[in-house]
Amino acid sequence: MRILFIPLDERFCTKDYFLNLASSCGLDVRLPKHLGLKKIPADVDYLRNWLINNAVDCDIAIISLDMLLHGGLVPSRMDYWLEDTLIERLNILSEIKKLNKNLKIYASKSITRIPTYNSSEEEPDYWAYFGKALYEYSLSVASGNDVKPEGLPDWVINDFLWRRKRNLRLTQEAISLVENGIIDFMSVMLDDNSEGSLVYKEARDIENIVQEKGISERVLIRNGADEALLSLLSKALCDYFKVSPKFKIFFRFQDYAHLIPPYESKPLRISVEDHIFGVGGTISNSDFECDIILYVNNFKEQDPREAVFQTNKEDDGSLERFNNSTDLSIAFSTNSPKIVGYADVRYANGSDNELVRVLLNNDIDWKKTCYYGWNTAGNTIGSTCAHSVLLYLCNLGLLKLNEENLKKYQAILILEHWGYQANIRQALRKELALREPEWNNCLSMIKNEQWAKEFVEKEFQEYLSIVNKTFQSNWKITVFFPWHRTFEIGIELSNE
C-alpha cells in the first residue's frame, strides 16, 4: 500500500506524528521534500507537479487543501490569491484522479480561525492592533447585527471579510468535488472557535449545503485541525480494509461530558462521537463486544483551563486513587484483548500530570494502548482515535506492526505532551523573560534558540528517566523548535 501525503504544514505535530505512526504500522508514505515555514508558503506549483509525478502508482492520497492551495495553514489566513486562481489549483485533484482511477482521495480543509486577542504571530499584520476588535465584530456578524466597533478601520474589515468569503467559497468548491466523486471523503475542520462565533456559523452553513447534497456520510464537519490528517489516514485504512471498529467510550467525569472544551464550540460528548466517525469507527454500548476502549480524561467546571495552571504537579496519592477506580479496571487489565486509547483533555495545551503518572506506573501493553494529551480537545481526541484504529488493524494482522518504532513514537508523545507542554514550556518562558527582559513573552525566541534548546534538553532528563524505565529503553533526547518559538517542539530519541 502506497500513500501520498501532503500535510497541513511542516510542524512536528502535523507532519512527523503522521510519519511516525505510519512507520510504526508498516505503511509506505510519500511526502514532498519541500514545504514552507510558518508564514512563508510552500511552493504550490512544486506540490502540483509532485502530485502528478507520484499519483500513478499510489493507492491513497491524504491531502491538506490548506497546504495544496495556499502553501500551509498560516498562509491560508493571510494570502491574496484570487478565488479563480485557487479553484484552478483545486482542479489538480481531478487531474490525478484521471491519471489513476483507483486512487482514493481523502482531503481536509480548515475554516479560517478568528483569534480573540491582538497578535499577528499567525495572522495578518493588522491583527496585532485590531485582533480583539475584529473578533468582537465577527460575533456581531454571526448574530446578524453587523455592528462595527469604534476605531476599527474599514480597510481592515474589508480585508477580513474578503478572505473569509473566498475561503468559504473554496470549501464549497471542494464539497462539489466530493459530490462528483473526485474526493472520496473530506473533513472540514473548525480551527480555534467557540459557540456563537462566526466560525461556528460558517460551519453550520456548510453543514446545510452538505445535507442538501445528500453527502453527509462523506463530509465530516468537526472541531480540530492539526490532527486532521491522522484521522484521515485511519478513515482511509478502514475503508480500504472494509472494517469499522467499535468504540466504547468512558468519561472520567461522566456528569461533565456535556461541557464545551476550550477553543471549541461543541459539547465534548458530541465532539468525541464526531471524531470516532471521522476515523472510520462506530460507537458500541457494550464493554465486551467493542474493539476499542476510548478513555476520555475530561474536565470539571472548576478545573483550570490550561495545563500550566494545574495544581497536581507533584505526586499526591493519585496512583492509589486511580488504581481503586472501577471505571479504569477494564482499561488497565493487562489480559484485556481490547485496544485502549487515552484521550487526555482535562486541560488544554498539555497533559494531566496525575493521569500520566498513573499510566507510567502501570504494567501497560503499549502495543495495544496509546496516549495523547496535547493542544485542543479536538487535536487530542482525533489523534487518540486514529492511533487506536491503527493498533486495531495491526492486531487483526491487516497492518504489520513495527514494535520498536511504535514504542519510540509513544514515548515521544508522552515526553512532549507531559514533559514539555504541561511543565517544561512554562519554565522555559520564565527563564527567557529573565534572560531577555525585552522578550516580554513574545512567542518567537530566534535570538535565544540555541540556549533554549540546551535548557529544554537538560530539563527533559527527569522526564526521560521515567519514560526510559517505563519503556525499558536507554534513549538520549535531542529537541528542535519547528517554528522557532516556545509553543511547538520536535523531539528525537536515539540510542547513541
C-alpha positions, 0 to 999 in steps of 0.5 A: 500500500502506497500513500501520498501525503501532503500535510497541513504544514511542516510542524512536528505535530502535523507532519512527523506524528503522521510519519511516525505512526505510519512507520510504526504500522508498516505503511509506505508514505510519500511526502514532498521534500519541500514545504514552507515555514510558518508564514512563508508558503510552500511552493504550490506549483512544486506540490502540483507537479509532485502530485502528478509525478507520484499519483500513478502508482499510489493507492491513497492520497491524504491531502491538506487543501490548506497546504495544496492551495495556499502553501500551509495553514498560516498562509491560508489566513493571510494570502491574496490569491484570487478565488479563480486562481485557487479553484484552478489549483483545486482542479489538480485533484481531478487531474490525478484522479484521471491519471489513476482511477483507483486512487482514493482521495481523502482531503481536509480543509480548515475554516479560517480561525478568528483569534480573540486577542491582538497578535499577528504571530499567525495572522495578518499584520493588522491583527496585532492592533485590531485582533480583539476588535475584529473578533468582537465584530465577527460575533456581531456578524454571526448574530446578524447585527453587523455592528462595527466597533469604534476605531476599527478601520474599514480597510481592515474589515474589508480585508477580513471579510474578503478572505473569509468569503473566498475561503468559504467559497473554496470549501464549497468548491471542494464539497462539489468535488466530493459530490462528483466523486473526485474526493472520496471523503473530506473533513472540514475542520473548525480551527480555534472557535467557540459557540456563537462565533462566526466560525461556528456559523460558517460551519453550520452553513456548510453543514446545510449545503452538505445535507442538501447534497445528500453527502453527509456520510462523506463530509465530516464537519468537526472541531480540530485541525492539526490532527486532521490528517491522522484521522484521515489516514485511519478513515482511509485504512478502514475503508480500504480494509472494509472494517469499522471498529467499535468504540466504547467510550468512558468519561472520567467525569461522566456528569461533565461530558456535556461541557464545551472544551476550550477553543471549541464550540461543541459539547465534548460528548458530541465532539468525541462521537464526531471524531470516532466517525471521522476515523472510520469507527462506530460507537458500541454500548457494550464493554465486551463486544467493542474493539476499542476502549476510548478513555476520555480524561475530561474536565470539571467546571472548576478545573483550570483551563490550561495545563500550566495552571494545574495544581497536581504537579507533584505526586499526591496519592493519585496512583492509589486513587486511580488504581481503586477506580472501577471505571479504569479496571477494564482499561488497565487489565493487562489480559484485556484483548481490547485496544485502549486509547487515552484521550487526555483533555482535562486541560488544554495545551498539555497533559494531566500530570496525575493521569500520566503518572498513573499510566507510567506506573502501570504494567501497560501493553503499549502495543495495544494502548496509546496516549495523547494529551496535547493542544485542543480537545479536538487535536487530542481526541482525533489523534487518540482515535486514529492511533487506536484504529491503527493498533486495531488493524495491526492486531487483526494482522491487516497492518504489520506492526513495527514494535520498536518504532511504535514504542519510540513514537509513544514515548515521544508523545508522552515526553512532549505532551507531559514533559514539555507542554504541561511543565517544561514550556512554562519554565522555559518562558520564565527563564527567557523573560529573565534572560531577555527582559525585552522578550516580554513573552513574545512567542518567537525566541530566534535570538535565544534558540540555541540556549533554549534548546540546551535548557529544554534538553537538560530539563527533559532528563527527569522526564526521560528517566521515567519514560526510559524505565517505563519503556525499558529503553536507554534513549538520549533526547535531542529537541528542535523548535519547528517554528522557532518559538516556545509553543511547538517542539520536535523531539528525537530519541536515539540510542547513541 
